[in-house]
Amino acid sequence: MPLSPAPVARQRLHVRSIQLSGFKREDGLWDVEARLTDVKDQDYPLSSGLRPAGEPVHDMWIRVTIDRDFNIHDAEAKTDGMPYVGHCDQINTDYQRLKGLNLFHGFRRAVKERFDGVKGCSHLTELVMVLPTAAIQTFASEMKDNEDHGPKPYQLDRCHALESTSEVVQRYYPRWYRGQKMG
């Protein structure tokens, strides 16, 4: 269900789209790809020239190749649409510095250290930050999340609905239910 109708008339000016895809590779690794586009609904005057309505101001990609433990084996960034051609895209190869990081152990802190401010592209870095949850969803496609054997499902205790004391966990993950929440 969409949001409630806007209380006053309005005109859309901008659309940012982020698309995430996960792929299982034949070599036993996985690719997680993210794409960000920014599009204006009207002609957009930039210092570098006019961007016609509907033509992306930003069109950027990032891909990481990971193993089952969420370690990054490879990383690639690509910038197809940008305000400053020949300048914005010069940072792409720096995103190979994601190699060796783990998507769940100190990842966001390490990304901030490597790419914060002028050390990276704010748009590519924004994409990088959503890769961990996309990786989880990619792996979720291959495993049952409520089996009674194996480790605790990753998603438990990571959102309010799946707190180990919740009714949801009691019903769908009884092995991991921890009883009523105290005070």
HUGINOR-V135882 format. One line per field, one symbol per residue. ss: DSSP state (H for helix, E for strand, L for the rest). phi: phi as a letter, one per 20 degrees, with the letter a starting at -180 (. if undefined). Layout:
ss=???
phi=???
This chain:
ss=LLLLLLLLLLLLLEEEEEEEEEEELLLLLEEEEEEEEEEELLLEEELLEEELLLLLLEEEEEEEEELLLLEEEEEEEEEEELLLLLLHHHHHHHHHHHLLLELLLLHHHHHHHHHLHHHLLHHHHHHHHLHHHHHHHHHHLLLLLLLLLLLLLLLLLLLHHHLLLLHHHHHHLHHHLLLLLLL
phi=.fffgffcfbcfdbcddcdcccceefendcdcdccccdcdebgcfdgepfdfgnegfcbccbccdcdfemeeebbbcbcecbfcgncgffegffffffgnfdfcdmfffffffecflffbdgfffgfgfefgfffgfffffdcfecfednfgggffmdbffdffeefffgfdcggdfdngfek
